[in-house]
Amino acid sequence: MKHMISVLMENEPGALSRVVGLFSARGYNIETLSVAPTEDPTLSRLTLTTIGSDAIIEQITKHLNRLIDVVKLVDLSDGPHIERELMLIKVRAVGKEREEIKRLADIFRGHIVDVTDKTYTVELTGDQEKMQAFISSLDRTSILETVRTGSCGVGRGERILKL
């Protein structure tokens, strides 16, 4: 099962490396990873998704909590949460394809952020399923380049990860 883990950690050199090293040392895979400073410049929030049973996720969280750089963490998948990802996708857009790509971008509430005579670059935000649905709706040969940020998330309502 997919889990989204949000980690509040020290914003110091090597902190991210130690967290990622923990995963590789134990043979766990990180599906997506997003990290940036928080409103407190001494802290960063790392959001990652990984796949594993509840027992494996429990082991991961125990190991993460032992790291000195980790201040607090929460498995967002344990409750209601909001999850988003950003994708930029460059597609071939010539002739009749141009109108079809515009139509698809509108359907998926995307924005065309760059236009050339042969390509469109479309910006999309949403969950991973939406990103995959957009990719699946395109002709595979028209996809030139895809860049995705990885998921970031926050608990719904009063649920917060803060000191």
TIZATI-868855 format. One line per field, with one value per residue (C-alpha): residue number from 1; residue in three letters; x, y, z. Coordinates in nm, 2 decimals. Example, Ala and Ser with C-alpha at 12.3 -4.5 7.8 and 13.67 -1.06 7.14 Angstrom:
num c(1;2)
residu c(ala;ser)
c1 c(1.23;1.37)
c2 c(-0.45;-0.11)
c3 c(0.78;0.71)
//
This chain:
num c(1;2;3;4;5;6;7;8;9;10;11;12;13;14;15;16;17;18;19;20;21;22;23;24;25;26;27;28;29;30;31;32;33;34;35;36;37;38;39;40;41;42;43;44;45;46;47;48;49;50;51;52;53;54;55;56;57;58;59;60;61;62;63;64;65;66;67;68;69;70;71;72;73;74;75;76;77;78;79;80;81;82;83;84;85;86;87;88;89;90;91;92;93;94;95;96;97;98;99;100;101;102;103;104;105;106;107;108;109;110;111;112;113;114;115;116;117;118;119;120;121;122;123;124;125;126;127;128;129;130;131;132;133;134;135;136;137;138;139;140;141;142;143;144;145;146;147;148;149;150;151;152;153;154;155;156;157;158;159;160;161;162;163)
residu c(met;lys;his;met;ile;ser;val;leu;met;glu;asn;glu;pro;gly;ala;leu;ser;arg;val;val;gly;leu;phe;ser;ala;arg;gly;tyr;asn;ile;glu;thr;leu;ser;val;ala;pro;thr;glu;asp;pro;thr;leu;ser;arg;leu;thr;leu;thr;thr;ile;gly;ser;asp;ala;ile;ile;glu;gln;ile;thr;lys;his;leu;asn;arg;leu;ile;asp;val;val;lys;leu;val;asp;leu;ser;asp;gly;pro;his;ile;glu;arg;glu;leu;met;leu;ile;lys;val;arg;ala;val;gly;lys;glu;arg;glu;glu;ile;lys;arg;leu;ala;asp;ile;phe;arg;gly;his;ile;val;asp;val;thr;asp;lys;thr;tyr;thr;val;glu;leu;thr;gly;asp;gln;glu;lys;met;gln;ala;phe;ile;ser;ser;leu;asp;arg;thr;ser;ile;leu;glu;thr;val;arg;thr;gly;ser;cys;gly;val;gly;arg;gly;glu;arg;ile;leu;lys;leu)
c1 c(0.00;0.12;0.20;0.28;0.52;0.57;0.89;0.98;1.36;1.66;1.75;2.12;2.38;2.36;2.02;1.85;2.13;2.09;1.72;1.76;2.05;1.83;1.60;1.87;2.06;1.75;1.63;1.32;1.23;1.13;0.86;0.85;1.04;0.98;1.17;1.18;1.23;0.93;0.80;1.08;1.41;1.58;1.34;1.26;0.96;1.03;0.73;0.79;0.58;0.68;0.51;0.49;0.28;0.18;0.47;0.73;0.59;0.61;0.97;1.05;0.89;1.08;1.41;1.33;1.24;1.59;1.77;1.89;1.79;1.42;1.22;0.87;0.70;0.35;0.21;-0.04;-0.20;-0.33;-0.60;-0.76;-0.51;-0.46;-0.20;-0.07;0.20;0.32;0.39;0.54;0.50;0.63;0.43;0.46;0.18;0.16;-0.14;-0.45;-0.26;-0.25;-0.63;-0.65;-0.37;-0.55;-0.87;-0.70;-0.53;-0.86;-1.03;-0.76;-0.75;-0.40;-0.23;-0.02;0.29;0.51;0.43;0.65;0.55;0.60;0.55;0.33;0.45;0.15;0.15;-0.08;-0.13;-0.32;-0.28;-0.08;-0.38;-0.47;-0.11;-0.12;-0.47;-0.34;-0.03;-0.25;-0.49;-0.20;-0.05;0.28;0.47;0.37;0.53;0.87;0.96;0.80;0.91;0.72;0.79;0.67;0.39;0.36;0.08;-0.08;-0.33;-0.69;-0.85;-0.69;-0.43;-0.09;0.27;0.44;0.66)
c2 c(0.00;0.35;0.58;0.95;1.04;1.41;1.48;1.80;1.80;2.03;2.25;2.16;2.02;1.64;1.60;1.50;1.26;1.09;1.04;0.91;0.69;0.53;0.41;0.28;0.11;-0.09;-0.17;0.06;0.25;0.61;0.66;1.04;1.30;1.67;1.89;2.26;2.50;2.58;2.91;2.85;2.88;2.63;2.35;2.18;1.97;1.65;1.47;1.13;0.84;0.48;0.15;-0.11;-0.30;-0.14;-0.34;-0.20;0.15;0.12;0.01;0.31;0.56;0.41;0.43;0.79;0.90;0.78;1.02;1.33;1.55;1.44;1.67;1.52;1.30;1.18;0.93;1.14;0.83;0.75;1.02;1.26;1.47;1.68;1.56;1.75;1.71;1.95;1.81;1.99;1.79;1.89;1.74;1.75;1.98;2.02;2.04;1.88;1.78;2.14;2.17;1.82;1.91;2.24;2.05;1.79;2.06;2.23;1.91;1.84;2.20;2.24;2.54;2.57;2.76;2.75;2.74;2.69;2.61;2.23;2.19;2.28;2.26;2.19;2.25;2.03;2.00;1.73;1.39;1.11;0.95;1.27;1.30;0.94;0.99;1.29;1.10;0.80;1.02;1.13;0.95;0.81;0.92;1.28;1.30;1.46;1.53;1.49;1.65;1.58;1.73;1.43;1.45;1.70;1.69;1.83;1.69;1.82;2.05;2.09;1.82;1.99;1.89;2.15;2.18)
c3 c(0.00;-0.08;0.22;0.22;0.50;0.60;0.79;0.97;0.98;1.05;0.75;0.77;0.53;0.51;0.68;0.35;0.27;0.61;0.56;0.21;0.32;0.58;0.30;0.08;0.36;0.45;0.10;0.10;-0.21;-0.23;-0.50;-0.48;-0.28;-0.22;0.02;0.09;0.39;0.60;0.75;1.00;0.80;1.04;0.94;0.62;0.54;0.34;0.19;0.05;-0.08;-0.04;-0.08;0.19;0.44;0.77;0.94;0.69;0.73;1.11;1.08;0.85;1.09;1.39;1.20;1.09;1.44;1.56;1.32;1.51;1.21;1.23;1.45;1.39;1.14;1.04;0.80;0.62;0.48;0.83;0.79;0.55;0.36;0.05;-0.20;-0.50;-0.77;-1.04;-1.39;-1.69;-2.01;-2.35;-2.64;-3.01;-3.14;-3.52;-3.74;-3.60;-3.28;-3.16;-3.11;-2.95;-2.70;-2.61;-2.56;-2.34;-2.13;-2.08;-1.97;-1.72;-1.60;-1.73;-1.87;-2.18;-2.05;-2.36;-2.73;-3.03;-3.39;-3.31;-2.94;-2.64;-2.28;-2.05;-1.67;-1.46;-1.09;-0.91;-0.76;-0.92;-1.07;-1.26;-1.39;-1.51;-1.67;-1.87;-1.99;-2.09;-2.29;-2.51;-2.80;-2.65;-2.96;-2.90;-2.56;-2.59;-2.22;-1.88;-1.55;-1.22;-0.88;-0.68;-0.43;-0.15;0.11;0.42;0.66;0.62;0.87;1.21;1.15;1.14;1.16;1.37;1.68)
//
